[in-house]
Every structure is written in structure tokens, then in C-alpha cells.
Amino acid sequence: MLALGLAAGLAACSGTSDTAAGAADAASGLGAEWGACMRSAGFTVEDPSDDQVRSGTVTSPRGVDQERFRSAADRCATDLGVPRADSATKDKWTREYDQVASCVREAYPDFPEQQPGGISFIPSEYPPAGEPEFQKRADECMKKYSPDTKTQSVG
């Protein structure tokens, strides 16, 4: 699971998928353009829904260079005219994700410190993140402290 603050909104990664929310518009429009842009940048991703692109909800595929993915996602969103998040929104994400990380640490005290405005639950970086119990805890914490975070599997 990975959550990153990107161009217009939250990015979250989860073992679960919220693809039904916009499957109809994923085949055309903004979602298809964003997907094509990310594929041309070298990432294997599925087309998200238009709403997911507008809200900035994208998922990083496992095993990719996170900084490169973040940069490409930001560039693609900008190229498509998706507005950037304002500083108040970024501050909100930082507060929410700090609370999520603290909540996770109640059950997993060795959960690593996170970058401000983002949270990462990638098993290659923190092996317990691949366990169902960890995923359940992370989902509970995200729902409690960052309920507006949406998830989608894109790659």
C-alpha cells in the first residue's frame, strides 16, 4: 500500500481495488490519457477513472522507483491540466498521514518514519506490510484518520 500526495490529490495504494467507481469512464477521457502518459513514461499501469485522475488518486505499482513514479504522475497530471493541490490540502494530508502512521505503530512499533504528506506500505520496504494482519490494521487506520483517501490498483 502506498499513499502519496500528487498533483491534485491523494494517492493511495492498497491490496484492495476501487475500480468499479469509474470503470465506465476509464476506457476513454482523462483516465485513458493519464494511463497512456504513464505508460509512455515506462510504467505498467491500467487506466484509472476520470474522477480518480481529477482527485489525484493513483497507485504506484510495486517495485518501481517511487520518486520517478511520483515525478511522472505529477508531470502527466500537469500536462492534462489537472490542478495541483494547494498548501492547505497538502498540510491536511501531512496531518492525516502522521496520524495514520502513529495508529499503525500502535500495533507495529517498528513501522518506519514517513515522508511528510505521504505514507508507504510497500512490503519490499517494510516486510510486515505484505501480511494480511498489517493490511487490515493499515486499512483501519486509513479509514479512521484519512477517510477521504481512495484506493485503486493500477498496476
N, C-alpha and C positions, 0 to 999 in steps of 0.2 A: 504494500500500500504506500502510496506517495502522494503527498499533498504539497503543491507549490503555488505560490502567488504568481500568476502570469498576467498577460496583457490586460484582460478585462475582469478577471475574477479568480475564483479558486480553482485549483487543480487538485484533484484527489484521485488516488489510486486505491483500488480495493480488490479483494478476491471476488467481490460480487459485481454485478453489472446492472446498470440502469439504462439499457439500450432501448427498451420499449417506449420510453418517454419521447423519443424523436426518431424512431426507425423510419417513419414515412418520409421525413424530410432529409434523412441522411444521404439518400441517393442523389440528391441534387441540391443546388444552392450553396450557402455558406459552408456547411459541413463538408460537402464534397470538395469545395475549393481549398478549405483548410487541410483536409486529408491529402489532397494532391500536392499541396505545398510541402507538407511534412514528408511525404514520400519522396519528392524531388530533393529534399534535404538529406535523404538517406535513411529515414526511419520507416519501419514496417508498422503502419497504423491503419485502422479501419476509419471510415468516415464517421465523425460524430454527428449529432443532430445540429441543426442551425442554432437552436436555443443553447446547446452546450457550448458552441463556439462563442455566441454572444455573451454568455455568462462567464466565459473563460474556463469552463470545466473541461479539462483534458487530462489524459492519463499518460504517464510515461511508461513505455514498455520496459519490462525487466531487462536488466543487464546493459542498458545504454548509458552513455556519458551524460549525466544529469545536467551539467552546465551547457553542453552542446544542445541537448533536447530543449532546455529552457530557452536558450537563445533563439533556436529555430522556431519554437512555438510563438515566442514574442514577435519575431520578425514576420511570421506568417499572419498572425493576428493583425499586426500593424499594416501589412500590405493589403489586407482585406478590409481595412477601415474600422476594425473593432477598437473602440476607445480603451485607453489604459485606465487602470484603477487609480482613483485619487488617493492622496496620502491618508485620509481618514479611513478609507476602506482597507488600505494596507496595514494601518495601525490596528484596526479591528482584527484582521487575520492574525497579526502577531500576538495579540492578547488571547485570542481563542486558541491558537495552536500551543501557546505556552501552557494554557490550562489543560489541553488535551495531553500534552507530554507529561505534565505533573500527574494527571489521572492515570496514565499508563504506568508511570513509575511507582504508583502505589502497589501494583502487582508485579512489576518488573523493574526493580530498583536500579539495575544496570543499563536501562534504556538510555542511549546516548543523548547528549545535549543536541538541540536542533538549531538550524539557522533561523534567524528572525523571519517571521512571515511564512514559514513553510514547515512541513513535518514529513518525515520519511519513515516508511515502514517496509523497507526492502530487505528481504531475507539475506541477500548476499552481503549487506552491510550490517545487519543485526539478525543473526540466525533464528532467534525465537520468533521473529516476525512471520516465519513460514508455518508456525504451529497454529492449529485451529483455535486453541485457547487464547493465544495472543490476538489473533484476528478478532475474536469475539470481544475481548477487552478493548481493543482499539476502536472497533465499531461503536461500542457503548460510550466510550469517551468522546468520540466524534459527535455522536447524536446529542450528548449532554452539553458539550461546550462549543460545538461548531455545527449547529443543526442545519445551517444553510448550505453546508458542503454537500455537493452532489458527487456521485461516483459513476464512472463509466470505464469499462475495459476497452481499450482501443488497440491493443497490440500484443 
